[in-house]
Amino acid sequence: MENKTQSLTSFGLILGLSIIISFGLGSYTFYKLRTGDTISVTGSAMKEVTSDKVKWTSSITRTAKASTIKDGYTAMDADLTAVKDFLKTNGINDTDIVISPIFMNEIYDQNAQAEKNYNLVQNIEVQSSDIQKITDLSKNTTLVTTKGILFSTNSLEYYYSKLADMRVSLLPEAIADAKARAESIATAGGNKIGAIKSASSGVVQVLSANSVEVSDYGSYDTSKIQKDIMVTVKASFAIN
């Protein structure tokens, strides 16, 4: 019985001490907020922009047996000529077209005795500032495919070329947002915000319009023409 009483007494002392320590830490935090010389907050600013560059990646493909690889390469040359003619007919300049070397992949066959077959693939990249023309053209390649060419669009990537300038223009807005947040916190503690002591900008987020998928290391969405550019600033202000 005595041991049980001692245990209960010890538990009560530990519990009481924990409450006192917790209260003391809470009081210290509140005290520091009221009388500390700075307060640090994070502010942000965002603006919607329209992409001004597009990269269209497409490819042509042929299948060839090991014994007819040479013919396969000859057919690929003819396919490439037809695709380039299609692009030029639609106003795409040679300087906007980048042709990659042909690469070859073996097609797996469970029959080890069968003659090997290969896929021949060549990527074609178009870069342009005419967003709408390239977007529309990528959806209307019938003139190529009706010639028996295995032509496919792999991706459309949209970019904003003035990102650096936009980042600079958004920084003051982000700092203003940080100051407003700091004032809100300080006012709740009966204080006022003074001069800014320090500020550092965070990573730039280039998001698909209305997206919230930010990254600690920054992000750059290329899937949509419309984008939201967001910058963040961590700032410290004097407390008066």
C-alpha positions as CSV (number, residue, x, y, z in Angstrom):
1,M,0.0,0.0,0.0
2,E,2.9,2.3,0.9
3,N,4.6,1.7,-2.5
4,K,1.3,2.4,-4.3
5,T,1.0,5.7,-2.4
6,Q,4.6,6.7,-3.2
7,S,4.0,5.9,-6.9
8,L,0.9,8.0,-7.1
9,T,2.7,10.8,-5.3
10,S,5.6,10.6,-7.8
11,F,3.3,10.6,-10.7
12,G,1.5,13.7,-9.4
13,L,4.8,15.5,-8.9
14,I,5.9,14.7,-12.5
15,L,2.6,15.8,-13.9
16,G,2.6,19.0,-12.0
17,L,6.1,19.8,-13.0
18,S,5.3,19.1,-16.7
19,I,2.4,21.5,-16.5
20,I,4.6,24.2,-15.0
21,I,7.3,23.7,-17.6
22,S,4.7,23.8,-20.4
23,F,3.2,27.0,-19.1
24,G,6.6,28.5,-18.6
25,L,7.5,27.8,-22.3
26,G,4.2,29.2,-23.5
27,S,4.7,32.3,-21.4
28,Y,8.3,32.7,-22.7
29,T,7.1,32.4,-26.4
30,F,4.5,35.1,-25.8
31,Y,6.9,37.3,-24.0
32,K,9.5,36.9,-26.8
33,L,6.9,37.9,-29.4
34,R,6.0,41.0,-27.5
35,T,9.5,42.2,-26.7
36,G,11.8,40.6,-29.3
37,D,13.5,42.9,-31.7
38,T,12.4,41.2,-35.0
39,I,9.7,39.0,-36.4
40,S,10.2,36.7,-39.5
41,V,7.4,35.8,-41.9
42,T,7.0,34.5,-45.4
43,G,5.2,36.4,-48.1
44,S,4.2,35.5,-51.7
45,A,3.1,37.0,-54.9
46,M,1.6,35.4,-58.0
47,K,0.7,36.5,-61.6
48,E,-0.8,34.7,-64.5
49,V,1.1,34.8,-67.8
50,T,0.7,33.4,-71.3
51,S,3.5,31.2,-72.7
52,D,5.4,32.8,-75.6
53,K,7.4,29.7,-76.7
54,V,6.5,26.2,-77.6
55,K,8.5,23.1,-78.2
56,W,6.8,20.3,-80.3
57,T,8.5,16.9,-80.2
58,S,7.3,14.3,-82.7
59,S,8.7,11.1,-84.2
60,I,8.7,8.9,-87.2
61,T,9.0,5.1,-86.8
62,R,9.7,2.1,-89.1
63,T,10.0,-1.6,-88.3
64,A,12.7,-3.6,-90.2
65,K,14.1,-7.1,-90.1
66,A,17.8,-7.6,-89.5
67,S,18.2,-8.6,-93.2
68,T,16.5,-5.4,-94.4
69,I,17.9,-2.7,-92.1
70,K,19.4,-0.9,-95.0
71,D,16.0,-0.6,-96.7
72,G,14.6,0.5,-93.4
73,Y,17.0,3.4,-93.2
74,T,16.2,4.4,-96.8
75,A,12.5,4.4,-96.0
76,M,13.2,6.6,-92.9
77,D,15.0,9.1,-95.1
78,A,12.0,9.3,-97.4
79,D,9.7,9.7,-94.4
80,L,11.8,12.5,-92.9
81,T,11.8,14.4,-96.3
82,A,8.0,14.1,-96.4
83,V,7.6,15.4,-92.8
84,K,10.0,18.3,-93.4
85,D,8.0,19.2,-96.6
86,F,4.8,19.2,-94.5
87,L,6.4,21.5,-91.9
88,K,7.7,23.9,-94.5
89,T,4.4,24.0,-96.3
90,N,2.8,25.1,-93.0
91,G,5.3,28.0,-92.5
92,I,7.9,26.3,-90.3
93,N,11.4,27.5,-91.1
94,D,14.4,25.1,-91.3
95,T,16.0,27.1,-88.4
96,D,13.2,26.1,-86.2
97,I,13.5,22.3,-86.9
98,V,16.0,20.1,-85.1
99,I,16.4,16.5,-86.3
100,S,17.8,13.8,-84.0
101,P,19.8,10.8,-85.2
102,I,17.9,7.6,-85.8
103,F,18.0,5.1,-82.9
104,M,17.3,1.4,-83.2
105,N,15.6,-0.8,-80.6
106,E,15.4,-4.6,-80.9
107,I,11.8,-6.0,-80.7
108,Y,11.8,-8.8,-78.2
109,D,10.6,-12.2,-79.6
110,Q,10.2,-15.4,-77.5
111,N,11.3,-17.4,-80.5
112,A,15.0,-17.3,-80.3
113,Q,15.4,-18.8,-83.8
114,A,13.3,-16.1,-85.5
115,E,15.0,-13.4,-87.5
116,K,15.4,-10.3,-85.3
117,N,13.2,-7.3,-85.8
118,Y,14.0,-3.7,-85.0
119,N,12.2,-0.4,-84.5
120,L,13.8,2.6,-86.1
121,V,12.8,5.9,-84.5
122,Q,13.8,9.4,-85.3
123,N,12.7,12.5,-83.2
124,I,11.8,15.8,-84.8
125,E,11.7,18.9,-82.7
126,V,10.1,22.2,-83.6
127,Q,10.6,25.4,-81.5
128,S,8.5,28.5,-82.2
129,S,7.0,31.6,-80.8
130,D,3.8,31.0,-82.7
131,I,2.0,29.1,-80.0
132,Q,-1.4,28.8,-81.7
133,K,0.0,27.7,-85.1
134,I,2.1,24.9,-83.6
135,T,-0.6,23.8,-81.3
136,D,-3.1,23.5,-84.2
137,L,-0.6,21.9,-86.5
138,S,0.3,19.2,-84.1
139,K,-3.4,18.1,-84.1
140,N,-3.7,18.1,-87.9
141,T,-1.0,15.8,-89.4
142,T,-3.3,13.9,-91.7
143,L,-1.3,14.9,-94.8
144,V,1.6,13.0,-93.3
145,T,-0.1,9.9,-92.0
146,T,-2.1,9.3,-95.1
147,K,1.2,8.7,-96.9
148,G,1.8,5.6,-94.8
149,I,4.2,7.3,-92.5
150,L,4.1,6.4,-88.8
151,F,4.2,9.9,-87.5
152,S,3.2,10.7,-83.9
153,T,3.3,13.7,-81.6
154,N,5.2,13.0,-78.4
155,S,4.7,16.2,-76.5
156,L,4.0,19.9,-76.6
157,E,5.9,22.0,-74.1
158,Y,5.0,25.6,-73.4
159,Y,7.5,28.1,-71.9
160,Y,7.6,31.7,-70.8
161,S,10.8,33.4,-71.9
162,K,10.6,36.5,-69.6
163,L,10.6,34.5,-66.3
164,A,13.7,36.4,-64.9
165,D,12.0,39.8,-65.4
166,M,8.7,38.6,-64.0
167,R,10.5,37.3,-60.9
168,V,12.1,40.7,-60.2
169,S,8.8,42.5,-60.7
170,L,7.0,40.2,-58.3
171,L,9.5,40.5,-55.4
172,P,8.2,43.9,-54.1
173,E,4.7,42.5,-54.0
174,A,5.9,39.4,-52.1
175,I,7.7,41.7,-49.6
176,A,4.5,43.8,-49.2
177,D,2.6,40.6,-48.5
178,A,5.2,39.5,-45.9
179,K,4.9,42.9,-44.2
180,A,1.1,42.6,-44.1
181,R,1.4,39.2,-42.4
182,A,3.9,40.5,-39.9
183,E,1.7,43.5,-39.1
184,S,-1.2,41.1,-38.4
185,I,0.8,39.0,-36.0
186,A,2.4,42.0,-34.3
187,T,-1.0,43.8,-33.8
188,A,-2.3,40.7,-32.1
189,G,0.5,41.0,-29.6
190,G,0.0,44.8,-29.1
191,N,3.0,45.8,-31.2
192,K,3.8,47.6,-34.4
193,I,6.1,46.7,-37.3
194,G,9.2,48.8,-38.0
195,A,11.8,48.7,-40.7
196,I,12.7,45.6,-42.7
197,K,15.8,44.0,-41.3
198,S,16.5,41.3,-43.9
199,A,14.9,39.5,-46.9
200,S,15.7,36.5,-49.0
201,S,13.8,35.2,-52.0
202,G,12.7,31.6,-52.3
203,V,12.5,29.3,-55.4
204,V,10.3,30.3,-58.3
205,Q,7.2,28.2,-59.0
206,V,5.8,28.1,-62.5
207,L,2.5,26.4,-62.2
208,S,-0.3,25.4,-64.5
209,A,-3.1,27.9,-64.1
210,N,-5.0,27.4,-60.8
211,S,-2.7,24.7,-59.7
212,V,-1.4,24.4,-56.1
213,E,1.3,21.7,-56.8
214,V,4.3,23.6,-55.5
215,S,7.7,22.1,-54.8
216,D,10.4,22.8,-52.2
217,Y,12.9,22.9,-55.0
218,G,10.8,25.0,-57.4
219,S,8.7,23.7,-60.3
220,Y,8.2,24.5,-64.0
221,D,5.0,23.2,-65.6
222,T,5.2,23.0,-69.4
223,S,1.8,21.3,-70.1
224,K,-0.4,24.4,-70.4
225,I,-0.2,27.6,-72.3
226,Q,-1.6,29.6,-69.3
227,K,0.7,29.6,-66.3
228,D,0.8,31.1,-62.8
229,I,4.2,32.4,-61.7
230,M,4.7,32.6,-57.9
231,V,7.6,33.9,-55.9
232,T,8.1,33.8,-52.1
233,V,10.1,36.0,-49.8
234,K,11.2,35.4,-46.2
235,A,11.5,38.7,-44.5
236,S,12.4,39.9,-41.0
237,F,10.9,43.2,-39.5
238,A,11.7,45.2,-36.4
239,I,9.1,45.2,-33.7
240,N,8.4,48.6,-32.2
